Amino acid sequence: MLKLSILVVSTVLSFAAGWIADQLGCEFFGSFLWSGAGGVFGCWLGWWLHRRYLE
């Protein structure tokens, strides 16, 4: 369940960060970097949410 939580939250935040960067006018590489940052933050947030609410 922990891995699923991390996967879902990381995917959603990665997509959202990339989409927002696109809407703000970033080029491809900028959107790629923001998407990666969202994914990294999503890994931590998914882990934290699982530990806090699902254990």
C-alpha positions, 0 to 999 in steps of 0.5 A: 500500500505504501508503494501505491500511495507514493506512485499515485501522489507522485504521478499526480503532482508530476503531471500537475507541475508539468501542466502548470509550467506549460500554462505559465509559458515554460519551454519543454525543458523548463516543464520537464524540470518542474515535472521532475520536481513535482515527482520528487516532492510527490514521493515524499508527500505520498510517503508522509500521507501514508505514514500519517493516515493509512498506518 
